[in-house]
């Protein structure tokens, strides 16, 4: 999604409309123990009441965020989001539900594009599609919690704790279990670890090379709908150097 023309025009004006930041905090049953979404805005830019944008009401809540800047140093940003813990409301939420990996969507638009209900005289410029590209983040940890504020450290989906992309390592040799579900080989042709033909099943050992796979599937017959492809789980070009 590119920045729409309506937003670009505002950015180039001498007196652009104030930028409004909105936040959606989404908890899911599978990850956090509940299906619920909370809508907040920081109450900045002289807007201290609730805000309605695209038909959704965002509660005015003291929120401070920073660290969204992207640099060229090769590391992904890890923004911080500090939420006021008035009456220990956020702490109570943390007691009930696990916040880790909850999805945080940062939405930015301009004041002039907010829904007409926000203005006593309406708003002919209301436009729910006039916004910057949404930013998706996830709560990686609770960095600080006290009676005044709860601070969350955010991360991108690519940098979630214990998540490595790709999910399996890029290695030359096949990681699948021989004759297992991914491999799918059930034939009676036997080869040893050096790809030499043998006569007994007890000596049948896969060498985990693509040549080993080609011997067992000489016509490329694999398993499943893509049966013309070898069921080879490795990456033959992993050791190639540019």
C-alpha positions in Angstrom: 0.0 0.0 0.0 1.5 3.4 -1.1 0.7 6.7 0.6 -2.5 8.0 -1.0 -2.5 11.3 -2.9 -4.6 13.0 -0.2 -1.9 12.4 2.4 0.9 13.5 0.1 -0.8 16.8 -0.6 -1.0 17.5 3.1 2.7 16.8 3.6 3.6 19.4 1.0 1.4 22.1 2.3 2.9 25.0 4.3 0.4 24.4 7.0 -0.5 20.7 6.8 -3.3 19.2 8.9 -2.1 17.7 12.2 -1.0 14.1 12.1 -3.1 11.8 14.3 -1.7 8.5 15.6 -4.1 5.7 16.4 -3.3 2.3 17.9 -5.1 -1.0 17.8 -4.0 -3.7 20.3 -5.3 -7.1 19.2 -5.3 -10.1 21.5 -6.2 -13.6 20.2 -7.5 -16.7 21.9 -4.8 -18.8 20.4 -1.9 -16.6 21.5 -3.1 -14.5 24.4 -6.1 -16.3 25.8 -8.8 -14.0 24.7 -10.2 -12.6 21.4 -10.4 -8.8 22.0 -9.2 -5.6 20.4 -8.5 -2.4 22.2 -8.4 1.0 20.4 -6.3 3.9 21.7 -5.1 7.3 20.6 -2.5 9.4 22.5 -4.7 12.5 22.9 -2.1 14.7 21.3 -2.5 17.6 18.8 -5.2 19.2 21.0 -7.5 16.2 20.6 -8.1 15.0 24.1 -11.4 13.3 23.6 -12.1 10.0 22.0 -11.6 9.9 18.2 -13.7 8.1 15.6 -12.0 7.1 12.4 -13.4 4.7 9.8 -16.3 4.1 12.2 -14.1 2.9 15.0 -13.8 4.8 18.3 -10.3 5.2 19.7 -10.2 6.0 23.4 -8.1 8.9 24.5 -5.3 7.3 26.6 -2.0 8.7 27.6 0.4 6.8 25.3 4.0 7.7 24.5 5.7 5.9 21.6 9.2 6.2 20.1 11.8 4.2 18.2 9.8 3.6 15.0 12.6 5.1 12.9 14.2 2.8 10.3 17.9 3.0 9.9 20.5 1.6 7.5 22.5 -0.1 10.2 21.1 -3.5 9.4 19.0 -3.9 12.5 15.2 -3.8 12.8 13.7 -1.1 15.0 12.3 -2.1 18.4 9.9 0.6 19.3 8.7 1.3 22.9 5.1 2.0 23.8 4.4 3.4 27.2 0.7 3.3 28.4 -0.6 5.1 31.5 -1.4 2.6 34.2 -4.2 4.6 35.8 -6.0 2.6 38.5 -3.7 -0.3 37.6 -5.9 -0.9 34.6 -3.1 -2.2 32.3 -1.6 -4.3 35.2 -5.0 -5.9 35.7 -5.1 -6.8 32.0 -1.7 -8.4 32.2 -2.8 -10.5 35.2 -5.7 -11.9 33.2 -4.0 -12.3 29.8 -0.6 -12.9 28.3 0.3 -9.9 26.2 3.3 -11.4 24.4 3.0 -11.5 20.6 -0.2 -9.4 20.8 -0.5 -7.5 17.5 -0.2 -3.7 17.6 -1.3 -1.7 14.5 -0.1 1.9 14.3 -2.4 4.0 12.1 -1.6 7.6 11.1 -3.9 10.0 9.4 -4.5 13.7 9.3 -7.0 15.6 11.5 -9.0 16.8 8.5 -9.8 13.2 7.4 -11.4 12.1 10.7 -15.0 11.1 10.7 -17.6 13.8 10.6 -18.9 12.8 14.1 -15.7 14.3 15.6 -16.8 17.8 14.6 -19.8 19.8 15.7 -20.3 21.1 12.2 -19.5 17.8 10.4 -16.6 17.2 8.1 -16.9 17.2 4.3 -13.2 16.1 4.1 -13.8 12.9 6.1 -12.0 10.0 4.3 -11.2 6.7 6.0 -8.8 5.7 3.2 -6.7 8.8 3.6 -3.9 7.4 5.9 -0.3 6.4 5.9 0.5 2.8 5.3 -0.4 0.8 8.5 2.5 -0.4 10.6 2.2 -3.9 12.2 4.2 -4.6 15.3 4.0 -7.3 18.0 4.6 -7.1 21.8 7.9 -8.8 22.5 8.2 -8.1 26.2 7.0 -6.0 29.1 10.0 -3.7 29.6 8.7 -1.9 32.7 5.6 -2.0 34.9 4.8 0.3 37.8 1.7 2.1 39.2 2.2 4.9 36.8 3.0 3.3 33.5 3.5 0.0 31.6 6.1 -0.1 28.9 6.0 -2.6 26.1 8.9 -3.3 23.7 7.6 -3.9 20.2 9.2 -5.9 17.4 8.4 -6.7 13.8 7.1 -10.0 12.8 10.5 -10.9 11.3 12.2 -10.4 14.7 9.8 -12.1 17.1 11.4 -14.0 20.0 12.2 -17.6 19.0 11.1 -17.0 15.4 13.6 -17.6 12.7 13.0 -17.0 9.0 13.1 -19.2 7.1 11.6 -21.6 9.5 14.2 -24.3 8.5 17.9 -23.7 7.9 19.2 -23.3 4.4 21.4 -26.3 4.1 22.6 -28.3 1.2 21.5 -31.7 2.4 17.9 -32.9 2.9 16.6 -32.7 6.4 13.6 -35.0 5.9 13.4 -38.4 7.6 14.1 -41.0 5.1 10.9 -42.8 4.1 9.0 -40.4 6.3 5.9 -38.3 5.4 7.9 -35.5 3.8 10.2 -37.9 1.9 7.4 -40.2 0.8 9.7 -42.9 -0.7 8.2 -46.4 -0.4 10.1 -48.1 -3.3 12.0 -51.4 -3.3 15.2 -50.0 -4.9 17.9 -49.7 -2.3 21.0 -47.5 -2.2 23.7 -47.0 0.5 24.9 -43.6 1.8 27.3 -43.3 -1.2 24.4 -43.8 -3.7 25.6 -47.3 -4.6 23.0 -49.9 -5.3 22.5 -52.5 -2.6 20.2 -55.5 -2.5 18.9 -55.5 1.1 16.6 -53.1 2.9 18.9 -53.2 6.0 21.6 -51.5 3.9 19.3 -48.9 2.5 20.5 -45.5 3.7 19.8 -42.2 2.1 22.8 -40.0 1.4 20.6 -36.8 1.9 22.0 -35.4 -1.4 19.9 -34.4 -4.4 21.6 -37.2 -6.3 20.2 -39.6 -3.7 16.7 -38.3 -4.2 17.1 -38.6 -8.0 18.0 -42.2 -7.8 14.9 -43.0 -5.8 12.6 -40.8 -8.0 14.2 -41.2 -11.4 11.3 -39.5 -13.2 10.8 -36.8 -10.6 7.7 -38.5 -9.2 7.2 -37.1 -5.7 4.1 -37.1 -3.5 1.1 -34.9 -3.4 -0.3 -32.6 -6.1 3.2 -31.5 -7.2 4.2 -35.0 -7.9 6.5 -34.1 -10.8 8.8 -32.4 -8.3 11.5 -34.1 -6.3 10.5 -34.3 -2.6 14.0 -32.9 -1.8 14.0 -30.7 1.4 17.5 -29.3 1.0 18.8 -26.3 -1.0 21.3 -27.6 -3.6 22.7 -24.1 -4.2 23.3 -23.3 -0.6 27.1 -23.6 -0.9 27.3 -21.6 -4.1 29.4 -18.4 -3.8 28.9 -15.4 -5.9 
